[in-house]
Amino acid sequence: MFPADSPEALIASALQRDASALSRAEWRAELVAGTLFVLAAGLAWWLLPWDREFRWLNVLVAFGGLVLASQVRFAVPSGYTVPIALVFVPVLFLVPLPMVPALTALALVAGLVPGIARGTVRASRLATAPANAFFALGPAVVLALWGDLRPADTAWWALMAAMAAQIACDLLGSSLREFLVRGATLAEQLGEAAWVYGVDVALSAAGLVAAYAVSDHPLHLLLLLPMVLLMHVFASERRRRLEQLGELNTAYRGTAMVLGDMVEADDAYTGQHSREVLELSLAVADALGLDHHARRNVEFGALLHDVGKVAIPKSIIRKEGPLDEHEWAIVRTHTVEGQQLLDRMGGVMSAIGKVVRSSHERWDGRGYPDGLAERDIPLESRIISACDTFSAMTTTRSYRRALSHEEAVAELRGCAGSQLDPDVVRALVVLVDTAATVPGGARLAS
């Protein structure tokens, strides 16, 4: 399991999408976008000039190359891309341009058949093929209007215009579908697709080189076969690594939950307190816009910030009434004990150990165990410290009553700049005030 906004999660979700059936909203989006593509491809077929001779060998080679390239799912940070641009550019100089959009759509349909036969692709995904071929419309129109039939005779600006038209048409088709499915804006779609279009531009440059060879003989398209196969090997290896990383991340998360349960079994208050701190901390992390790595550190660190208390004598942990100075000195070792426990686990937990160690440092440098101050304290630890403080103030203990919401918020503000990070306090106050005024707002994160 990866954080929802991480590149790994986006890639894994995209790679798994083919195995899921289309939702009702997706069916509607594919019907609208697919119909528009079919109409546009039909107009291209009838209105664009057929200046290039139709040859069955060229068409079959082009079709086979597109089908082969469509089999590869190449991971990028925003999901995955199909390296069809590598073959598509030579195809533009191999077959009559009016038939390029329709041929591309048919190749994408055929490319899904092996996956359907293996059971890795749902048959309903065939409906996505027409709209996925939107990118083929732009270059076909631009080059048909230019009129030259060989890459050597095509001006560089016409090639650039064809590339721009390819991206524009693809963005139009994908944005329409994403808007119909989840209301995504054009700006959001462009941000998510930036990596995909970057890869397309790079592959198109390589495809243009191949186009020079293909213009002499169609079978020269086979020269791209080793590159496509190599990309398939890399893509398969990347998928295996993602699966292994997912299993490892799930194992770490499970370990953290087990340790949290162990703390709760050892002391019910500490366990419940840790879960409240976890909820608050994740809400603050989201409000501050932490990336997925830092958010994971906050999640595990908040859950385990008191794990070192399992090494503290139970007579101290469960003592009725306030602790004396000697007992407090022992309690203050729990952050170091927690780090040492997590360090022994290694991997991600070593990074979490550093967060746990600093979770009782103070903004003014008077905390423990290292006396760190201000931004020398990890941000994750500063978030946990503020949320820990608020949770402790609003919980009744044997030696003091819980503060009211208003009293706790006033105390938080009073600690800003001395005990706590002022920026974190501001974010936390906004969240807890909102939760206090919105029905059902007690739970801040999930």
Secondary structure, DSSP 4 states (H G I P E B T S, - for coil): ---TTSHHHHHHHHHHHTTSPPPHHHHHHHHHHHHHHHHHHHHHHHHS---SPP-HHHHHHHHHHHHHHTT--EEETTEEE-TTHHHHHHHHTTS-GGGHHHHHHHHHHHHHHHHHHHTSS-GGGGGGHHHHTGGGHHHHHHHHHH---SGGGS-HHHHHHHHHHHHHHHHHHHHHHHHHHH---HHHHHHHHHHHHHHHHHHHHHHHHHHHHHTT-GGGGGGGHHHHHHHHHHHHHHHHHHHHHHHHHHHHHHHHHHHHHHHHHH-HHHHHHHHHHHHHHHHHHHHTT--HHHHHHHHHHHHHTTGGGGGS-HHHHT-SS---HHHHHHHTTHHHHHHHHHHHH-THHHHHHHHHHTTT--TTS--SSS---GGGS-HHHHHHHHHHHHHHHTS-BTTBPPPPHHHHHHHHHHHBTTTB-HHHHHHHHHHHHHHHHSTTTT----
